[in-house]
């Protein structure tokens, strides 16, 4: 099926991104064949992928900070460290979205309380399965009879927060280590004579090089993005099936047929064509 091939391709790209050590460890867990082991393997791979990206972001920020050192209120290393942590913290709640989507694809409930991030993430009545905390994911003994038993809402909220905190700590440790390594390397270099630099805060650069206020995660926007991405994925899947049955039709014909699907409700044919062409 096209969806299976798409997932295989994405998983292969993720394995190449995180490297052989993480991949081998995850494959060992998957071989046990239990739902908690599979979840644990995928969470570890997801966490490793974000950590690799955080490393890249830190190095990019360090390069930017070093180039504009005269505009910073602190050392480039500290500036890159603090801003990388800031960016990682803003998206910490994505781990919760990911866990919900892995266990049960979101049904995008209507009538949500947009002031309650937990309700946006979990819907109105979603509760986490016990597999999340069974060995090797966590410390509860594995019991195949109760893998899909559900916790209550309060426990679900606590579990998701625990996973998100663990995710954030993992990223923070990576960024802290990078900053420490860069500080040691800098200390090894001989100091060169230089003139004192004056801190400059030009209006157009102020938001970039001065202390940023901590932005609150826009959970509503992220939820809508996830909802749109999930809808588009379903439309593309329907398009691929339709094209297998009718391979010689035009995009105009495909979009017209797809517009009749409940998945594409409310979309015009031009928008559908843009989705299937991407």
BELGI-V432137 format. One record per pair of residues at least 12 apart in sequence whose C-alpha atoms are under 7 Angstrom apart, sorted by the first residue. I is the first residue (numbers start at 0). J is the second residue. Records with the same first field share a line. If there is no record, write none. Layout:
# BELGI-V432137
I=J / J
This chain:
# BELGI-V432137
2=236
16=48
17=47 / 48 / 51
21=44
25=40
28=40
34=130
35=130 / 131 / 133 / 134 / 135 / 136
36=135 / 136
39=135 / 136
46=166
50=170 / 173
54=174
56=83
57=79 / 80 / 83
60=79
61=75 / 76 / 79
64=79
69=196 / 197 / 198
70=198 / 199 / 200 / 208
71=198 / 208 / 209
72=198 / 209
76=178
80=174 / 178
84=171
88=167
89=214 / 215 / 216
90=216
91=163 / 167
92=163
94=163
95=120 / 159 / 163
96=120
99=121
107=226
108=122
113=219
116=218
126=149 / 150 / 151 / 152 / 155
127=149 / 150 / 155
128=146 / 147 / 148 / 149 / 150
129=145 / 146 / 147 / 148 / 149 / 150
130=146 / 147
230=262
231=274
233=262
234=262 / 263
235=275
238=275
250=272
254=268 / 271 / 272
255=268
